[in-house]
Amino acid sequence: MRLRALGRTGSGDPVLVDRATELGRVLFSRDRDLLKEGVQQRRGVRFSGIIFAHQLAAGIGKCVEDLELLARARDPAELLDKIVYVPLR
């Protein structure tokens, strides 16, 4: 999800994670800084979940496959306060 889609341009990762949580949305990212924010959030602040893929670990096609699988198999509430890594193993 882009900051523009959230109505927040020019905002940093903490704002992005907070806004996604307000909207009940799980974030997908390949950005390590957003992953770091998720790790910090896990230490005490609730967040809606992050799905992370390292840029060298999986191509876009594999990410899309795994995101589709997660969307079909899991309720977003199950990802609350969690970080899920793709590719799924």
C-alpha positions as CSV (number, residue, x, y, z in Angstrom):
1,M,0.0,0.0,0.0
2,R,1.4,3.4,-0.9
3,L,1.3,6.4,1.4
4,R,-0.8,8.2,-1.2
5,A,-3.4,5.4,-1.0
6,L,-3.5,6.0,2.8
7,G,-3.9,9.7,2.3
8,R,-0.4,10.3,3.7
9,T,2.3,11.5,1.3
10,G,5.7,12.4,2.7
11,S,5.2,10.4,5.9
12,G,7.6,7.9,7.3
13,D,7.2,4.2,8.1
14,P,5.8,4.7,11.6
15,V,2.9,6.7,10.2
16,L,2.4,4.1,7.4
17,V,2.2,1.3,9.9
18,D,-0.1,3.2,12.2
19,R,-2.5,4.3,9.4
20,A,-2.7,0.7,8.0
21,T,-3.5,-0.5,11.5
22,E,-6.3,2.2,11.8
23,L,-7.7,0.9,8.5
24,G,-7.3,-2.8,9.5
25,R,-5.0,-3.5,6.5
26,V,-2.0,-5.8,6.4
27,L,1.1,-4.3,4.7
28,F,3.2,-6.0,2.1
29,S,6.7,-4.6,1.7
30,R,10.2,-5.4,0.3
31,D,11.6,-2.4,2.2
32,R,13.9,-3.3,5.1
33,D,13.1,-0.1,6.9
34,L,9.5,-1.0,7.1
35,L,10.4,-4.4,8.4
36,K,12.5,-2.7,11.2
37,E,9.5,-0.6,12.1
38,G,7.4,-3.8,12.3
39,V,9.9,-5.3,14.7
40,Q,9.8,-2.2,16.9
41,Q,6.0,-2.2,16.8
42,R,6.0,-5.8,18.0
43,R,7.7,-4.6,21.2
44,G,4.6,-3.0,22.6
45,V,2.4,-1.3,20.0
46,R,-0.3,-3.2,18.2
47,F,-0.2,-3.3,14.4
48,S,-2.2,-5.0,11.7
49,G,0.6,-7.1,10.4
50,I,3.4,-7.0,7.8
51,I,4.2,-9.4,5.0
52,F,7.8,-9.0,4.0
53,A,9.8,-10.3,1.1
54,H,13.5,-9.7,0.8
55,Q,14.2,-8.3,-2.7
56,L,16.7,-11.1,-3.5
57,A,14.7,-13.9,-1.9
58,A,11.7,-14.0,-4.3
59,G,10.7,-12.5,-7.6
60,I,7.4,-10.6,-7.9
61,G,5.6,-13.6,-9.4
62,K,6.4,-15.8,-6.3
63,C,5.4,-12.9,-4.0
64,V,2.0,-12.6,-5.8
65,E,1.5,-16.4,-5.5
66,D,2.3,-16.4,-1.8
67,L,0.1,-13.3,-1.2
68,E,-2.8,-14.9,-2.9
69,L,-2.3,-18.0,-0.8
70,L,-2.2,-16.0,2.4
71,A,-5.3,-14.0,1.4
72,R,-7.2,-17.2,0.8
73,A,-6.0,-19.1,3.8
74,R,-5.8,-16.5,6.5
75,D,-8.1,-14.0,8.0
76,P,-6.4,-10.6,8.4
77,A,-7.0,-10.8,12.1
78,E,-4.7,-13.8,12.3
79,L,-1.8,-11.5,11.2
80,L,-2.4,-9.0,14.0
81,D,1.0,-8.1,15.5
82,K,2.8,-10.6,13.2
83,I,5.4,-10.4,10.5
84,V,5.2,-13.1,7.8
85,Y,8.1,-13.7,5.5
86,V,7.7,-14.7,1.9
87,P,8.5,-16.8,0.0
88,L,6.5,-19.2,2.1
89,R,8.4,-22.4,2.9
